[in-house]
Amino acid sequence: MSTPPLEQRFVAIVDDEASIRDSLQMLLRAAGYVTRVFSTAEALLREALPSFVCVLVDLRLPDMNGLELQAELGRRAPAPPVIVITAHGDVSSARAALLAGAVDFLEKPIDNDELLTAVRAAVAGSYRLQEARVADERARTLLATLSAREREVFDQIVGGLHNREIAMNLGISQRTVEVYRAHVMAKLRARRLADLLRFRLALPRELPDRNAGTK
């Protein structure tokens, strides 16, 4: 699932022009988004934003500019996706925003369809990242239930080794490896090898290949 439920389609609008804030808010609410509006960057930064959020940022604001606000938001965890909007667009500003990770850079007057397309992509992307974080946490929780020997067997399974090779590496019988393998599958609620590999892909830094170099 990559589309968040309605209550998690949240968009923050940061623009010092009231007419722009109002028009964007009306457009986004009509499209089914929950919105909050802010006239300054500081006003936004004082708020505790939801986990699922897309931020529309005007390039020129009275306190800090849109690129500075984008950088500040980027230091948050998780960093919200940002769409920069401006009536004074230029190539260098657009390039800076996009290189810093902005989802899009839109010039005023804003095309409604372009804006909604960018917002949909940003909110869906934010939701997918949140789903990935939840999956990673679930993986860490389940992996913590493995015993030390079960973890060794798991590491070598996802490292591509067969039961016979694992038995030789660990100095145990192939039958014992099969027993440990069954325990690993049960504890991780896995039905097949592909399920175990998803754990490995979700936690690349926590699961180094302990059998690296093993033939």
N, C-alpha and C positions, 0 to 999 in steps of 0.2 A: 504494500500500500504506500503510495507516494503523495496522495492528496490529503491534507490535514482536514479534520472535521471543522465545521463552521466556527466553533468557539475558539479555534486555534489559528484562524486566518486573520492575523492581527497586523495592521500597518500603521506605523507612526509617520506623520507628515511634519517636516520641519521647514517652514518658510515664513519670512517676515511680512509677506503680503497677505492680508486677511482674505482678499478675494480669491487668491490662488489656493489658500488653505481650504476655504469653503467649497470651491468647485471640485478640488481633488477629493475632499471628504464625501461630497455628494456622489461623485462617480464611483468611488470605491465601496461605499455603503450599498449603492444600488447593485453592485456586482457581488455582494454578499460578504464583504470584509468588515471586520471590527476595526475602527480607526480611533486614533488620538492625534490631536494637532498641537504643535508647539511653534512659538514665534521665534525662539532662540535655541541655539545649541545647548546652552547651559540648562535651559528648562527641560530639555530631553534628558540630559545626563543626570539630572536630579531624580528622575523617575526610575523605579524598579520595573523594567520591561518584562513582558512574558517571555517564555522560552522560544515560542514561535513568533517571530516578528520580522517584518521587512521595514526598512527605514527609507523614506523618500527624503532626500536632503537637497535643499537649495544650495547652489554653489556660493552665493553671496549672502552672508548672514551678518547681523549687527555685532556679534561678539567674536566668534571664530568662523572661518570660512568652511564650506562644505567638505573640502579635502581634509582639513584639520579635524573636523568632527568625524569623518570616516576613519581617520587614523586612530582617534580616541576610542571609537566603537570597536575597532579591530583589536584593541588590547583587552577587550572583555572576553570572558569565556562563558558560554559560547559567543563568538562574534556574530552579530546579526548581519544578514545580507543588506547591502546598500545600493540604492538607485540614486544617482546624482541628476538633478534637474537644474536648468539654468536658462536665463535669457541672454547670457553673455558667454556662450560657448566658444571655446577655441581648441585647437588641436592639442596643445600642450596640456591643458586642463583635463580634456577627455582622456588623453593617454595616461596621465598621472592617476586619474580615478580608476581606470580599468586595470592598470598595472597593480594598483593597491587592492584589487579584488572586487571592485564594483560590478554589480550584475549588468548595469547598463548606464548610459550617459545620454539623457534626453534633453533636447532644446525646447524652450518655450517659443511659441504656443505649442503645448504638448498635444500630440495626437493620442486620442483616448484609446484607440486599439493598441497602439504601441506600448502605452503605459500599462494597460491591463495584461498584455502579453508578458512584459517584463516583471510585473508584480506576481503573476501566476508562477513564473519560473523561479523567482526569488523565494516565495513562500513554500513552494513544493520542495525546493532544494534545502531550505532550512528544516523542513519536516523530515526529509530523508536523513539529514545529518543527525537529527534528534533520535530518529529510529535506530540509526547505526550506533549512537552512544548507548541507547538502552540495550541493544543486542550485545555490545561489548561488555557492559556491566553484567548482563546475564551470563555471558561466557566466563567472565572472571569468577563469578559466584559458583558456577558449576565446576570449573576447573579446580577451585579451592577444595572441593570435596574429594578429589583424588588423593590416594596415598602416594608416598614418594615413589614407590615402585610402579604404581599405575601411571604416574606422570611420566616416568621414564619410558614406559611402553607406549604411551600416547605420543610422546615426542618422536619416537622412532617410527611409529606407524605413519604419522603425518609427514615424516621425513622421507617416506617412500620405501621403507624396508618391509620385507616379508617376514612372516612369523619365524621362519628358520634363521634368517639373518639376525633378528632381534634376540632370539634364544642364544645364538653364538656370542653376540655382543654383551649380553647381560649374564652369561654363564648359567642359564637356567634351561629347562627342557622346553621343547616346542609346545608340549601340552600345557605347561604352566603359562607360557605366553598366551595361549588361547584362552585360558581362564582369566588372566589379567585383561585381555582384550575385551572379553565379555563384560567384565566389571566396568571398564572404561565406557563401553557403549551404553550400558545401563545407567551409569551415573550422569553421563552427559546427554542422556535421552536421545541418543543417535541411533539411526536405523541402518546406516550404511557409511562407507568410507567418505563419501562426499560431505556428510554432516560433520565428520571430524575435521575435514579440511576447512570447513567454514570457520571453525574455532581457530584454526591456525591463521587463517587470513584476517580474522577479526583482531588478533593479538600478535602482530608480527614482532613487536619489540619484546614481548614477554616470553616468547617461545623461540629462542635461538635453536638452530639445528645442532643439537648436542652430538649427533652422529656425523657431523660434517667430516668428510674425508674417508668415511667408512666405505669400503668396497662391498 
